C-alpha cells in the first residue's frame, strides 16, 4: 500500500533530522571538506554533460550546452564564495561593543526546485546546506524529478564516501513528486528556500514555515544610443538566447531611444533578431501563440517556454528568417493584459518600446514593472552615469545591470559583483523577504552574546545638535 504524502515526508524528515543532529558537531574543516568534494565531484565534465542532457530530455526546455556551462558557472561560483568562509562557531566580535556573533544551523531545509534550472539548483542548494551544517530535502519540479534524483544520488555517494551521513541531502523520489508532497515538505521542514513559479513561492510563504522565495522576472533594459550599438545588442543576444531564455532574468522588454531606434533595428536584425511591427498580422499571430487566452489573462502557452525562436516562429506561422535567434514585437500602446508583450515571456521573445528621452524611458520601465516583475531587475546600455543612477534611484528593483547581459549577470558570475545564486530575492516589491541574492549565509541562525561595556550614554547637548534644540525650544 502506497504511503500517504504526510507519512512519506515525515519519513524523509526523520532521517534528515538524525543526520543533522550529527552535523551539529561538525567542525569548520568538516564543512569545507564536504562542500569542496561535492562541488568538485559534481562539476566533472562527464557528469555535467549527463545532467544537462538528461534535463533537456526530461524537461523539454533549453539546450544541453548552455545547461552544462550553467552547472560549471553556478556550482563553482557558489563554492568559490563560500570556500574558507567561517560558518561554524563565532563569526565576528566587535571589540568596541564586546558583541559576539555565533553561527548556528537551522535544521532541515526544504529546497523547492524549478524545471528551468533543474541542473544547477539541486547542487547549489545542497552546497548551501552542507556549508551551514543543515540537512536539505529537495522538492523537484515534476519535469525535473529524474534529473534531481540522479544528481542527489551522486551527492549522497560522495558524502557517504567521506564518512558523513548521506541523509544530509535527500530528494523526493520521482514516483512521489507532486504538489501535495511538496506542500507537506514545506509544512514539516524548518526553513524553505523556494525557487520556482509564482504559485509555489506563494505556497511557501503561506506554509507557516519560515521561507525565502523569489519574485516574478520581467527585466527591462534601456538603450540610450551612447554605448556602441553592436556591443549592446551582442550582450542582449547572449542573454536572450542562453538556454533558450529559461532564466527569469532575460531582457523581456527593451526600451530604445527614438534617436537611435533605426540604428538599433539595423544592428538587431544583423545579429539574428526579427522585429514584428506594431499592428502587424505577424505580431497578432505571435501574441495568440504565446498567450492563447489573451487578453483575458497572461497564462503562457507551455509549448513555447524555453524553446528556440525558430520553433516559436513556426508555431506562430511567422515568416522569420532561417536561423532567427530572437523575436521582438513593437509594443508602444500601453501596458498590461491588453499589451502582453510588456510582461514576462520565458522565451527568446522581447517587447520593444520607444522612448523620447531618459525621463520617458524611466516611465516606460515603470509601466512594465507596474504590470509585472516589480522588485526583480532592470538594466541599461549607456556611457552616461546619470542615466544609470536615475534607474538606481527611482526604479523599484533590487538589481540594476549596466552594460552587461542581464541573464548572465543578475544571478551572479565571475565578471560581476552580484553573489552567485539560483534564488534572486526581490524585496517587498516582489513579495519577498530579502532584497539580495540568496546564498549560504541565508541558511544560518545567529546567536549574539553581550558583555558589559562602559556607559556610552551622551549628554543631551552632545546628542542633539544646537540648531535642532533651538528650533524645538523657540
C-alpha positions as CSV (number, residue, x, y, z in Angstrom):
1,X,0.0,0.0,0.0
2,X,1.4,3.4,-1.0
3,X,2.4,5.7,1.8
4,X,0.4,8.9,2.0
5,X,2.1,12.3,1.5
6,X,2.3,13.2,5.1
7,X,3.8,9.9,6.3
8,X,6.2,9.8,3.3
9,X,7.6,13.3,4.0
10,X,7.7,12.5,7.7
11,X,10.0,9.5,7.0
12,X,12.3,11.8,5.0
13,X,12.3,14.4,7.7
14,X,13.1,11.9,10.4
15,X,16.2,10.7,8.5
16,X,17.2,14.3,7.8
17,X,16.9,15.2,11.5
18,X,19.0,12.3,12.5
19,X,21.7,13.3,10.0
20,X,21.5,16.9,11.0
21,X,21.9,16.0,14.7
22,X,25.3,14.6,13.7
23,X,26.1,17.7,11.6
24,X,25.6,19.9,14.7
25,X,29.0,18.8,15.9
26,X,30.8,19.3,12.5
27,X,33.9,21.4,12.6
28,X,34.6,24.1,10.0
29,X,37.0,21.6,8.4
30,X,34.2,19.1,8.0
31,X,32.1,21.7,6.2
32,X,35.0,22.7,4.0
33,X,35.7,19.0,3.0
34,X,32.1,18.3,2.2
35,X,31.4,21.3,0.1
36,X,34.7,21.1,-1.7
37,X,34.2,17.4,-2.5
38,X,30.6,17.9,-3.7
39,X,31.5,20.9,-5.9
40,X,34.4,19.2,-7.4
41,X,32.7,15.9,-7.9
42,X,29.5,17.3,-9.5
43,X,31.4,19.6,-11.9
44,X,33.3,16.7,-13.6
45,X,32.6,17.1,-17.3
46,X,31.1,13.7,-17.8
47,X,28.6,14.3,-15.1
48,X,27.8,17.9,-16.1
49,X,27.1,16.7,-19.7
50,X,24.9,13.9,-18.4
51,X,22.8,16.1,-16.1
52,X,22.4,18.8,-18.8
53,X,21.3,16.3,-21.5
54,X,19.1,14.5,-19.0
55,X,17.2,17.7,-18.1
56,X,16.7,18.7,-21.7
57,X,15.2,15.3,-22.4
58,X,13.1,15.3,-19.3
59,X,12.0,18.9,-19.2
60,X,11.9,19.7,-23.0
61,X,13.4,23.1,-22.3
62,X,16.6,24.9,-23.1
63,X,19.7,23.3,-24.6
64,X,22.3,21.0,-23.2
65,X,25.4,23.0,-24.0
66,X,24.2,26.0,-22.0
67,X,22.9,23.9,-19.1
68,X,26.3,22.3,-18.9
69,X,28.0,25.7,-18.7
70,X,25.5,26.8,-16.2
71,X,26.5,23.9,-13.9
72,X,30.1,24.9,-14.1
73,X,29.4,28.6,-13.5
74,X,26.9,28.4,-10.7
75,X,28.3,25.5,-8.8
76,X,31.9,26.7,-9.0
77,X,30.9,30.3,-8.4
78,X,28.8,29.5,-5.3
79,X,31.5,27.3,-4.0
80,X,34.2,29.9,-4.5
81,X,32.0,32.4,-2.5
82,X,31.8,30.0,0.5
83,X,35.2,28.4,0.4
84,X,37.2,29.3,3.5
85,X,34.4,31.4,5.0
86,X,33.5,30.9,8.6
87,X,30.1,29.1,9.1
88,X,30.8,27.3,12.4
89,X,31.2,28.9,15.8
90,X,32.0,32.6,16.4
91,X,31.9,34.6,13.2
92,X,32.5,38.1,14.4
93,X,33.5,40.0,17.6
94,X,33.2,43.8,17.9
95,X,35.9,45.0,20.3
96,X,34.1,48.3,20.9
97,X,30.7,46.9,21.8
98,X,32.0,43.5,23.0
99,X,29.2,41.9,20.9
100,X,29.9,38.4,19.5
101,X,28.1,36.7,16.6
102,X,27.8,32.9,16.6
103,X,26.6,30.8,13.7
104,X,24.1,28.0,14.1
105,X,22.3,25.7,11.7
106,X,18.6,25.9,11.0
107,X,17.8,22.2,10.9
108,X,16.0,20.6,8.0
109,X,15.7,22.8,4.9
110,X,13.1,22.4,2.2
111,X,14.5,23.2,-1.3
112,X,11.8,23.9,-3.8
113,X,13.3,23.4,-7.3
114,X,12.4,24.7,-10.8
115,X,12.4,22.9,-14.1
116,X,14.1,25.8,-15.8
117,X,17.3,25.5,-13.7
118,X,16.9,21.9,-12.6
119,X,20.5,21.1,-13.5
120,X,22.4,23.5,-11.2
121,X,19.9,24.4,-8.5
122,X,20.0,21.0,-6.7
123,X,23.8,21.2,-6.4
124,X,23.9,24.8,-5.3
125,X,21.2,24.3,-2.6
126,X,22.9,21.2,-1.4
127,X,26.2,23.1,-1.0
128,X,24.4,25.8,0.9
129,X,23.0,23.3,3.4
130,X,26.3,21.4,3.8
131,X,28.2,24.6,4.4
132,X,25.9,25.6,7.2
133,X,25.5,22.1,8.9
134,X,21.9,21.8,7.8
135,X,20.1,18.8,6.2
136,X,18.2,19.5,3.0
137,X,15.3,17.7,1.2
138,X,14.7,18.8,-2.3
139,X,11.3,19.0,-3.9
140,X,11.9,18.9,-7.7
141,X,9.6,20.0,-10.4
142,X,7.7,17.1,-12.0
143,X,9.6,17.6,-15.2
144,X,13.0,17.6,-13.5
145,X,12.4,14.8,-10.9
146,X,14.6,12.1,-12.6
147,X,17.5,14.6,-13.0
148,X,17.2,15.6,-9.4
149,X,17.4,12.0,-8.3
150,X,20.4,11.4,-10.4
151,X,22.2,14.5,-9.0
152,X,21.3,13.7,-5.4
153,X,22.3,10.1,-5.7
154,X,25.8,11.3,-6.7
155,X,25.9,13.9,-3.9
156,X,24.9,11.2,-1.4
157,X,27.6,8.8,-2.7
158,X,30.3,11.4,-2.2
159,X,29.0,12.3,1.3
160,X,29.0,8.6,2.3
161,X,32.4,8.0,0.8
162,X,33.8,10.7,3.1
163,X,32.3,9.1,6.1
164,X,29.4,11.5,6.8
165,X,25.7,10.8,6.9
166,X,24.3,10.7,3.3
167,X,20.8,11.7,4.6
168,X,22.1,15.3,4.9
169,X,20.9,15.5,1.3
170,X,17.7,13.9,0.0
171,X,15.2,14.4,-2.7
172,X,11.5,13.4,-3.0
173,X,11.6,10.3,-5.2
174,X,10.1,10.6,-8.7
175,X,7.0,8.5,-8.0
176,X,6.1,10.7,-5.1
177,X,6.7,14.1,-6.7
178,X,3.5,16.2,-6.7
179,X,2.1,19.4,-5.3
180,X,0.8,17.5,-2.2
181,X,4.2,16.1,-1.1
182,X,5.9,19.5,-1.8
183,X,3.3,21.1,0.4
184,X,3.9,18.5,3.2
185,X,7.6,19.1,2.9
186,X,7.1,22.9,3.3
187,X,5.0,22.3,6.4
188,X,7.3,19.8,8.1
189,X,10.7,21.5,7.4
190,X,12.3,24.2,9.5
191,X,13.1,26.6,6.6
192,X,12.2,26.9,3.0
193,X,14.3,28.2,0.1
194,X,11.8,28.4,-2.8
195,X,12.9,28.8,-6.4
196,X,10.1,28.2,-8.9
197,X,6.8,29.5,-10.2
198,X,4.8,32.2,-8.5
199,X,2.3,29.7,-7.2
200,X,4.9,27.6,-5.4
201,X,6.6,30.7,-3.9
202,X,3.3,32.0,-2.6
203,X,2.6,28.5,-1.2
204,X,6.0,28.6,0.6
205,X,5.2,31.9,2.2
206,X,1.8,30.6,3.2
207,X,3.0,27.3,4.6
208,X,3.6,28.6,8.2
209,X,7.3,27.7,7.9
210,X,9.9,30.5,7.6
211,X,10.8,30.9,4.0
212,X,12.8,32.8,1.4
213,X,11.2,33.0,-2.1
214,X,11.8,34.8,-5.3
215,X,9.7,37.2,-7.4
216,X,8.4,37.2,-10.9
217,X,11.0,38.3,-13.5
218,X,10.2,40.9,-16.2
219,X,13.5,42.5,-16.8
220,X,13.6,45.7,-18.8
221,X,16.7,47.2,-20.4
222,X,17.2,50.7,-21.8
223,X,19.3,51.6,-24.8
224,X,20.0,55.3,-25.0
225,X,22.4,55.1,-28.0
226,X,25.5,56.3,-26.2
227,X,27.1,52.8,-25.9
228,X,28.4,51.1,-29.1
229,X,25.2,49.6,-30.5
230,X,26.9,46.4,-31.7
231,X,28.2,45.7,-28.2
232,X,24.8,46.4,-26.6
233,X,22.9,44.1,-29.0
234,X,25.6,41.4,-28.6
235,X,25.0,41.4,-24.8
236,X,21.3,41.2,-25.3
237,X,21.6,38.4,-27.7
238,X,23.8,36.4,-25.3
239,X,21.2,36.9,-22.6
240,X,18.1,36.2,-24.6
241,X,19.5,33.0,-26.3
242,X,21.3,31.5,-23.3
243,X,19.5,28.2,-22.5
244,X,16.6,29.4,-24.7
245,X,15.8,32.1,-22.1
246,X,14.9,29.7,-19.3
247,X,16.1,32.4,-16.9
248,X,13.8,34.8,-15.3
249,X,16.5,37.4,-15.8
250,X,16.4,37.8,-19.6
251,X,15.5,41.1,-21.3
252,X,11.7,40.7,-21.6
253,X,11.5,44.3,-22.8
254,X,13.9,46.7,-24.4
255,X,13.2,50.4,-24.2
256,X,15.0,52.2,-27.1
257,X,15.5,56.0,-27.5
258,X,13.9,57.2,-30.7
259,X,17.1,59.0,-31.6
260,X,18.9,55.6,-32.1
261,X,15.9,53.4,-33.0
262,X,16.8,52.9,-36.7
263,X,20.4,52.0,-35.7
264,X,19.0,49.6,-33.1
265,X,16.8,47.8,-35.6
266,X,19.5,47.5,-38.2
267,X,22.0,46.0,-35.7
268,X,19.4,43.8,-34.0
269,X,18.5,42.2,-37.3
270,X,22.1,41.9,-38.3
271,X,22.8,39.8,-35.2
272,X,19.9,37.5,-35.8
273,X,16.9,39.3,-34.4
274,X,13.5,39.7,-36.1
275,X,11.2,42.6,-35.3
276,X,7.4,42.4,-35.6
277,X,5.9,45.8,-36.4
278,X,3.2,47.4,-34.3
279,X,-0.2,46.5,-35.6
280,X,1.1,43.8,-38.0
281,X,-0.6,40.4,-38.6
282,X,2.6,38.7,-37.6
283,X,2.6,40.3,-34.2
284,X,-1.1,39.3,-33.6
285,X,-0.3,35.7,-34.6
286,X,2.7,35.6,-32.2
287,X,0.7,37.1,-29.4
288,X,-2.0,34.5,-29.8
289,X,0.6,31.7,-29.9
290,X,2.3,32.8,-26.7
291,X,-0.9,33.8,-24.8
292,X,-3.8,31.8,-26.2
293,X,-6.3,33.4,-23.7
294,X,-5.1,37.0,-24.4
295,X,-6.3,39.5,-23.3
296,X,-8.2,37.6,-20.6
297,X,-5.0,36.5,-18.7
298,X,-1.3,36.3,-19.0
299,X,-1.1,32.5,-19.0
300,X,1.8,31.5,-21.3
301,X,1.5,28.6,-23.7
302,X,3.8,25.9,-22.3
303,X,4.7,24.8,-25.8
304,X,6.8,28.0,-26.3
305,X,8.6,28.1,-22.9
306,X,12.4,28.0,-23.3
307,X,12.1,26.9,-27.0
308,X,14.2,28.4,-29.8
309,X,13.0,31.5,-31.7
310,X,12.8,29.4,-34.8
311,X,10.5,26.9,-33.1
312,X,8.2,29.7,-31.8
313,X,8.1,31.4,-35.2
314,X,7.0,28.1,-36.8
315,X,4.3,27.6,-34.2
316,X,3.1,31.1,-34.8
317,X,3.4,30.6,-38.6
318,X,5.6,33.7,-38.9
319,X,7.9,34.1,-41.9
320,X,11.0,34.8,-39.8
321,X,14.4,34.4,-41.4
322,X,16.1,31.0,-41.1
323,X,18.3,30.8,-38.0
324,X,16.5,33.7,-36.3
325,X,17.8,34.0,-32.7
326,X,15.3,36.4,-31.0
327,X,11.9,37.6,-31.9
328,X,10.9,41.1,-30.8
329,X,7.5,42.8,-31.0
330,X,7.0,46.6,-31.0
331,X,4.7,47.5,-28.1
332,X,4.0,51.2,-27.8
333,X,0.3,51.3,-26.9
334,X,0.5,50.8,-23.2
335,X,1.0,48.1,-20.6
336,X,-0.9,45.2,-19.1
337,X,-3.2,42.4,-20.3
338,X,-4.1,44.4,-23.4
339,X,-0.4,44.7,-24.2
340,X,1.0,41.3,-23.1
341,X,4.4,41.8,-24.7
342,X,5.2,44.2,-21.8
343,X,5.2,41.2,-19.4
344,X,7.3,38.1,-18.9
345,X,7.6,35.6,-21.8
346,X,10.0,32.8,-20.6
347,X,11.3,32.5,-24.2
348,X,13.7,34.3,-26.6
349,X,11.0,36.9,-27.3
350,X,11.2,40.6,-26.3
351,X,9.0,43.6,-26.4
352,X,10.4,46.7,-28.0
353,X,9.3,50.1,-26.7
354,X,10.3,53.6,-28.0
355,X,11.2,56.4,-25.6
356,X,11.8,60.1,-26.3
357,X,14.4,60.7,-23.7
358,X,15.6,59.3,-20.3
359,X,12.6,60.6,-18.4
360,X,10.3,58.9,-20.9
361,X,12.4,55.7,-20.7
362,X,12.0,55.8,-17.0
363,X,8.3,56.0,-17.3
364,X,8.3,53.1,-19.7
365,X,10.3,50.9,-17.4
366,X,8.0,51.7,-14.5
367,X,5.0,50.9,-16.7
368,X,6.3,47.4,-17.5
369,X,7.2,46.7,-13.9
370,X,3.8,48.0,-12.6
371,X,2.3,45.3,-14.8
372,X,4.7,42.6,-13.8
373,X,8.1,41.9,-12.4
374,X,8.5,44.7,-9.8
375,X,11.4,44.1,-7.5
376,X,13.5,41.9,-9.8
377,X,15.8,43.9,-12.0
378,X,16.3,46.3,-14.9
379,X,19.3,47.3,-17.0
380,X,20.7,50.0,-19.2
381,X,23.3,50.2,-22.0
382,X,24.9,53.7,-21.7
383,X,28.0,55.7,-21.2
384,X,26.1,58.3,-19.1
385,X,26.4,57.6,-15.4
386,X,23.5,59.8,-14.6
387,X,21.2,57.6,-16.7
388,X,22.1,54.5,-14.7
389,X,21.9,56.5,-11.4
390,X,18.3,57.5,-12.3
391,X,17.3,53.9,-12.6
392,X,19.0,53.1,-9.3
393,X,17.3,55.9,-7.6
394,X,13.8,55.6,-9.0
395,X,13.0,52.0,-10.1
396,X,11.6,49.5,-7.6
397,X,14.1,46.8,-8.3
398,X,16.8,45.1,-6.3
399,X,19.3,44.9,-9.2
400,X,20.4,47.4,-11.9
401,X,22.7,46.0,-14.6
402,X,24.8,48.4,-16.6
403,X,26.3,47.4,-19.9
404,X,26.0,43.6,-19.3
405,X,23.8,40.7,-20.4
406,X,21.1,40.5,-17.7
407,X,20.6,36.8,-17.5
408,X,24.3,36.2,-17.2
409,X,24.7,38.9,-14.5
410,X,21.7,39.1,-12.2
411,X,22.3,35.7,-10.6
412,X,26.0,36.4,-10.2
413,X,29.1,35.4,-12.1
414,X,32.8,35.7,-12.4
415,X,32.8,39.1,-14.2
416,X,30.3,41.0,-11.9
417,X,29.9,41.7,-8.2
418,X,26.5,40.1,-7.7
419,X,26.7,37.0,-5.5
420,X,26.3,33.7,-7.4
421,X,22.9,32.2,-6.7
422,X,20.0,30.3,-8.1
423,X,17.5,32.3,-6.0
424,X,17.1,36.1,-6.5
425,X,15.4,38.0,-3.7
426,X,13.1,40.8,-5.0
427,X,12.4,42.6,-1.8
428,X,8.9,43.5,-0.6
429,X,8.2,44.9,-4.2
430,X,8.3,41.3,-5.4
431,X,6.6,39.8,-2.4
432,X,9.9,38.5,-0.9
433,X,11.5,38.8,2.5
434,X,15.0,39.7,1.2
435,X,16.4,42.1,-1.4
436,X,19.7,40.3,-2.1
437,X,20.8,37.2,-4.0
438,X,20.2,34.2,-1.6
439,X,23.4,32.5,-0.6
440,X,24.6,30.0,2.1
441,X,24.6,32.8,4.7
442,X,20.8,32.9,4.5
443,X,20.7,29.3,5.9
444,X,22.2,30.3,9.2
445,X,20.7,31.3,12.5
446,X,22.7,33.6,14.7
447,X,23.3,33.9,18.4
448,X,24.5,37.2,19.8
449,X,26.5,37.5,23.0
450,X,26.6,40.7,25.0
451,X,29.0,41.7,27.8
452,X,29.0,44.8,29.9
453,X,30.8,47.9,28.4
454,X,31.5,51.4,29.9
455,X,28.3,53.6,29.9
456,X,28.2,55.3,26.5
457,X,25.0,57.4,27.0
458,X,25.8,61.0,25.9
459,X,24.5,64.2,27.4
460,X,21.7,65.9,25.6
461,X,23.8,68.9,24.5
462,X,26.1,66.4,22.7
463,X,23.4,64.1,21.4
464,X,21.2,66.8,19.9
465,X,22.6,69.5,17.6
466,X,22.3,73.1,18.7
467,X,20.1,74.1,15.8
468,X,17.7,71.2,16.4
469,X,17.4,72.2,20.1
470,X,16.9,75.9,19.2
471,X,14.1,75.2,16.7
472,X,12.2,73.0,19.1
473,X,12.6,75.3,22.1
474,X,11.8,78.5,20.2
